Amino acid sequence: MSECTEALQPLDLRGLDPPEPMRRALEAVEGLTAGEAIEIVTDREPLLLYRELARRGHSYVAESRSD
C-alpha cells in the first residue's frame, strides 16, 4: 500500500442525520484518485461505512478522538 504524502482534507460530517454522512462519505471516497486520501470526521462510529469501504476494496484507518 502506498503512503499518502499530501495533507488530508477533512470531510466534516458531524451533525448530519443518517444516511447523509454515509452517502457523502462514499461519494467523496469514490471521487478520489489512486494514492489520494481523505479524513472523514463524524460524531459517531461509522460501522456501516467501514464495511462498505471494505466491500468496495478501499482501505481505511479508524481513529477515535475526544475533541
N, C-alpha and C positions, 0 to 999 in steps of 0.2 A: 504494500500500500504506500502510495506517495504521500509526502507530508506537505501540507498547505503552508506556504511561506508568507502569504498576504494576511493582513489583519482581517479578522472575521467581521462581517457586517451583521449586527444584531437584527433579528426579526422579533419584535416585541408583541407577543400575543396575549399578554396579561389583560384580564378584564373582559375578554370575549366569551360569549356563550357557545357551548358546543352546538353544532360541529364546526363552527367557524375557525377555531385555532387549527384543527386538523386539516381543513380544506386549504387554508392559507399556507400552512407549513408544507404540505405536499406540492402545492403549486410552485412555491419558491424553490423547493428541492429539485423538482423536475426542470426548472429553468437554469440550473447550474450546468456548467460545462465540466469536463474531466479535470480534476485537480482543484476545483473550487470548493469552498465550504461556506457554511452559514451557521451563525449562532442563533438558535431558536430559544427565546425566553418565554416561559409560561408560568402561570401561578398555580399549576397543579401538575402532578406526574403524568405525562402523556403516554400511558402504557399502550394504548391502541396505535399511536403513532410509531412507537418502537417496532411493533410487529409489522406494520405496513411498510416501514422503511426496509426492514429485513426482507420482507416478501418481494420488494421491488429491487433488491440487490444493492441497496445503499448501506454504507457503514455509518456508525454514529458513536459518539461518546456522550454519556449522560453524566451530568454533574449537578449536585444539589447545593444551592446557596441559600443563605438566610438574609438576603438584602431586600 
